[in-house]
Amino acid sequence: MKRIKLHDMVGLPAKEAAFVVEYIKDFAPSRAAEAVGYAADYGYKLLDKPDISLTIERILQERLEVNMIDTDWLLFEMVDNHMIARQQGNINASNTALSMVGKHKRVDAFAADKIKVSTDADVMDRLVAARKRIADKSEDENDDISFM
């Protein structure tokens, strides 16, 4: 495991720096707060402090860079997981991995399912058309519309 560098926490009080060290072990704010002497529910408040959140972000970013974890790595891992699961006959795990690959920003296999509304005029046109369909349908049925 990579050591946290002191310069990453310069400016934090000692107790808050200790919280950061504990928090990045398992990302459990309540446990980390208790471990350094705060009340358990205070951990979430500590995460809202800009200096603490920036320190955590900097440390995590450095971890990603050192371990060379990026979007390419993630995509390759998901494809590998799909292949392994398929070979083992675990269709659920295979489908889960495929779904994640399909949602990946480089693949974006589900882009056709997305509805793109570019202007307020588009929204208004849709609302007018929907109201017209409802009006036409209610004239045909002579029934009140109910949403229950």
Salt bridges, closest charged atoms under 4 A:
ASP8 OD1 - HIS7 ND1 3.55
GLU16 OE2 - LYS49 NZ 2.70
GLU22 OE2 - LYS25 NZ 2.94
GLU22 OE1 - ARG31 NH1 2.84
ASP26 OD2 - ARG31 NE 2.75
GLU62 OE2 - LYS2 NZ 2.61
GLU62 OE2 - LYS5 NZ 3.35
ASP72 OD1 - ARG106 NH1 2.17
ASP108 OD1 - LYS114 NZ 3.14
ASP136 OD2 - LYS132 NZ 3.17
